[in-house]
Amino acid sequence: MRMHWRDVSPGERKMANRPKDEILHDHNNDGIDRRGFLKCMAWAGTGAFCVMQGGVLKSYSMSRLSEMNPADMKGELSFVQISDSHMGFNKPANPDVAATLQAAVGKINALSTPPEFMLHTGDISHLSKPEEFDTVEQILKSASAKDVFYVPGEHDVLNDDGKQYHERFGKGAQPGGWYSFEKKGVHFVGLANVMNLKAGGLGTLGQDQLEWLEDDVKHLKSSTPIVVFAHIPLWTVYPEWGWGTEDSAQALAYLKKFGSVTVLNGHIHQIMQKVEGNVTFHTACSTAFPQPKPGEAPSPGPMKVPAEQLRSVLGITDVNYVQGKHALAVVDSTLA
Amino acid sequence: MRRSVFVASLLVTAVMGLGGMVAEHKSFVASAQEKQASSAEVKIDNFSFGPVAITVAVGTTVTWINRDDIPHTVVSTDKVFKSKVLDTDEKFSYTFTKAGEYPYFCSIHPKMTGKVVVQ
């Protein structure tokens, strides 16, 4: 919640106290302040709120949020992304994933702007067991946002090629689990990139899904903000660990015409962000356990941290859209 | 003379007896070895199969055991065999009755691959 000043370096503290919060370095003349964004990303671990408004990046430290003009923060549309609840996991990295999911719901319910709905970007269950899906649905019922839109993770489609997932969460979706919907003029696309994984491969969308996507967005005005959500990242984060989708370039090509595209993913259990042209990519924390940064461990397994630090590496993502603004404001916060 | 013949025949019998015992012993050892050779184990840990590639005789039962703290599956690339999801300490066995090469992977983490060569 609040930034702990003792955890912030003197340099960061100085930056956070600067009277002028806007960073204006527009070297490529495309309205994207990459250097500012990178600085902002460095703050993300200590709590920074980054907003792209009219193509200009503004960043504020989380501890100053109470001073901010609510109009800057609020939007016409507010929703939350949670991910990787892995209900059923019970190893040392987190022996009680139900408790941390409940804590995430507590965090959601404490947001000053109640979200209208939630996106769950997959790995809802750990072993695709019915009781695991039941528990997640039960816990999420106590969230202020009653509607939840899911996409499957690879842990949700074990043993039965996704049949159970589809019965529970795929109503209204295409047989392969992908679908789209509109909220307040924003077009949401849920993609499934965990089916039919090939040996040695990455995530995959497949020809059917790509053709559906092309058709789905074809007639939308280019000013329509687009939010794409899928489990495995749609950009290549780290191929050695399978952190990427082999045919996502084709999907992104269909979205090229849009002025604002936000891609929300999970799977890697850590926050990563990337801006490429009009597309902002964002991966969320897990509510269950963290995973190591690319290459910093022999394998991408559950990462054990001291028990008292666990909640500081799990989290939720709050997204706000203000009509007319260039992009959605994406804010991560941890459970601690 | 008779005594030496008697002793000789005793010796021969003994040797034959011993030889028979040795032969039986040999066949006992051989069958024990065959039983050992007809099973092999692959450990799954740290997002990898160990050993990555094994060579076994026709008729061998290979058992995969998951020692990782995350579930995995064992799926043949050519759809010859497919395990259900294996949580920590769960096993999957398959008996290879035909010679050939059997590449496989974990369908949850497709970067994990292995191979069984059956000769």
Chai-1 contact restraints between the chains, C-beta under 6 A:
chainA,res_idxA,chainB,res_idxB,connection_type,confidence,min_distance_angstrom,max_distance_angstrom,comment,restraint_id
A,K91,B,D69,contact,1.0,0.0,6.0,A-B,restraint_1
A,L127,B,P71,contact,1.0,0.0,6.0,A-B,restraint_2
A,L127,B,V85,contact,1.0,0.0,6.0,A-B,restraint_3
A,E154,B,I108,contact,1.0,0.0,6.0,A-B,restraint_4
A,L158,B,V85,contact,1.0,0.0,6.0,A-B,restraint_5
A,N159,B,K84,contact,1.0,0.0,6.0,A-B,restraint_6
A,N159,B,V85,contact,1.0,0.0,6.0,A-B,restraint_7
A,L197,B,S107,contact,1.0,0.0,6.0,A-B,restraint_8
A,L197,B,P110,contact,1.0,0.0,6.0,A-B,restraint_9
A,K198,B,P110,contact,1.0,0.0,6.0,A-B,restraint_10
A,A199,B,T77,contact,1.0,0.0,6.0,A-B,restraint_11
A,A199,B,F105,contact,1.0,0.0,6.0,A-B,restraint_12
A,A199,B,P110,contact,1.0,0.0,6.0,A-B,restraint_13
A,A199,B,T113,contact,1.0,0.0,6.0,A-B,restraint_14
A,G200,B,T113,contact,1.0,0.0,6.0,A-B,restraint_15
A,G201,B,P110,contact,1.0,0.0,6.0,A-B,restraint_16
A,G242,B,K111,contact,1.0,0.0,6.0,A-B,restraint_17
A,P298,B,N46,contact,1.0,0.0,6.0,A-B,restraint_18
A,S299,B,N46,contact,1.0,0.0,6.0,A-B,restraint_19
A,S299,B,F47,contact,1.0,0.0,6.0,A-B,restraint_20
A,G301,B,I70,contact,1.0,0.0,6.0,A-B,restraint_21
